[in-house]
Amino acid sequence: MAKIIEGGPRSETLLGTGLEDWMAGYQGNDWLDGRGGNDEISAGEGSDQAIGGEGNDRIFGEDGWDHLSGDNGRYEPRIVGQDNDRLDGGPGEDVLYVGDGKDTLVGGADNDTFLFQFHNPMSGVDPRYDSKPDISTIVDFNRTEDKFAFDAVGLDNDGFGANFVNNASVQSGSPVSSFYSGAASGANGEHVVVITDQPFTSASAAASAISGEAPGDIIVYHYNDGINKMVNLAYVTSENNAHEFVHLSGMPNLADLANMGLTASDFSFV
């Protein structure tokens, strides 16, 4: 049976157990840490910090400007093993930390930031039931409100194990220094490339379609293998090679990617 841990009207620190917890922050600017186990955390009103820890967690930011992480948080070691979480920011300007595992992320209303700490997320699939690895999915990215942020090594106060290349134009929080969106044939060495003229069956195929790519560059492309159709973000590892690190759902057609109208300001480095 899950342990119920509840806060009150003030700002509080709530700590979970190594087992399943149900945590509710209610009011105040709370710090909630589920620790181990498959936890459900409702942060409640206020600007809260909610960390799921090890286990398959469900975290709801609800009202306020919240920071949500299904894993150990930005400044603690990565979790090894199954860690498939669901993060839902709710109303307010939230930061959702995209860690390891097969996570589902919903920003909710208002301006949200999806912050990626690792370009090589560890699989969250249990090999006993599914041999196909997968990565996190962002359900509701809206480029008129939301943005992507990448935790770059050596930039500002980077998190534990951060491994993105610093492609910021000036300083932490700045947009990418060079950007291209259009036909693959027109790309040549930009740090973020959005390919809008054709779909691909792999990240490396997308990397092979452009020129001048370098390790650390990011490619946004439409994935279509005849069954699955979505937008992927991929990280270039070497010439003509890349691996995807997140899916964007709800965009089954190539035109959906083009109509997003992504710009350099949608990609920042921290």
C-alpha positions, 0 to 999 in steps of 0.5 A, spaced: 500 500 500 502 506 498 504 511 503 500 518 503 505 524 504 501 531 505 503 538 506 499 544 508 499 551 506 506 553 507 512 552 503 515 545 505 520 539 504 516 533 503 520 526 502 518 520 500 520 513 502 523 507 498 517 504 496 510 507 493 508 514 495 502 518 494 505 525 495 501 532 495 504 539 496 497 543 496 499 550 497 506 554 498 513 553 494 514 546 496 520 541 495 517 534 494 522 528 493 519 521 491 526 518 492 525 510 490 518 507 488 513 508 483 510 515 486 505 519 484 506 527 486 501 533 486 505 539 487 499 543 488 499 551 488 505 555 488 512 554 485 514 547 486 520 543 485 518 536 484 523 530 483 521 523 482 527 519 483 528 512 482 522 508 479 516 509 474 513 516 477 507 520 475 508 528 477 503 533 476 506 540 477 499 543 477 498 551 478 505 555 479 512 555 476 514 549 477 521 544 476 519 537 475 524 531 474 522 524 474 529 522 475 534 524 481 534 532 478 539 535 474 545 535 479 545 528 482 547 522 478 543 518 473 539 512 475 540 506 472 535 501 470 527 502 469 525 509 470 519 511 465 516 517 468 510 522 466 511 529 467 505 534 467 507 541 468 499 544 468 498 551 468 504 556 469 511 557 466 514 550 468 521 547 466 520 539 465 527 535 465 528 530 460 532 524 463 533 517 462 527 512 460 521 512 456 518 518 459 512 522 457 512 529 458 506 534 457 508 542 458 501 544 459 498 551 458 503 557 458 510 558 456 514 551 458 521 549 457 523 542 456 530 541 458 535 535 456 541 533 460 543 527 456 543 526 448 544 519 449 538 517 454 539 510 457 533 505 455 527 505 459 524 498 456 524 492 460 527 487 456 523 481 459 517 484 455 519 489 450 526 488 446 525 495 442 528 501 446 525 507 446 526 514 448 522 520 451 516 523 448 513 530 448 506 530 447 504 538 446 510 542 444 508 549 442 513 553 439 509 559 440 510 558 447 515 553 449 522 552 447 528 546 448 534 547 452 540 543 452 545 542 458 551 543 455 558 541 458 562 547 461 556 552 460 554 556 466 552 551 472 551 545 468 548 539 471 551 532 473 553 528 467 551 533 462 553 532 455 551 537 450 556 541 446 555 548 447 552 551 441 549 558 444 550 564 441 553 568 447 552 565 454 547 561 458 540 561 456 542 564 449 539 561 442 543 557 438 549 560 434 547 558 427 540 555 425 537 553 418 530 550 416 528 548 409 530 543 404 536 538 406 540 540 400 540 547 403 543 545 410 551 546 410 554 546 417 549 549 422 548 547 429 541 546 428 538 544 422 530 543 421 529 538 415 522 540 412 522 537 405 523 529 406 522 524 411 527 519 414 527 512 417 533 513 421 537 519 424 543 517 420 539 518 414 537 525 416 545 526 417 547 523 411 542 528 407 545 534 409 552 537 409 557 540 413 554 537 420 559 536 426 559 532 432 554 536 437 549 539 432 542 537 432 537 535 427 530 536 427 526 531 422 520 527 420 520 520 421 516 515 417 517 508 417 511 506 414 508 505 420 510 510 425 510 517 423 513 523 428 518 528 429 524 527 432 530 531 435 537 527 433 544 529 436 550 528 431 555 523 433 560 524 427 559 525 419 553 522 417 551 519 423 546 521 429 542 518 434 535 521 436 534 523 443 526 525 443 520 524 439 515 530 438 508 526 438 501 529 434 505 531 428 504 525 423 505 529 416 511 532 414 507 538 413 506 539 420 514 539 421 514 545 416 508 548 419 511 549 426 515 554 424 521 553 428 526 558 429 533 559 432 530 562 439 526 555 440 533 552 441 537 554 447 543 552 451 544 552 459 
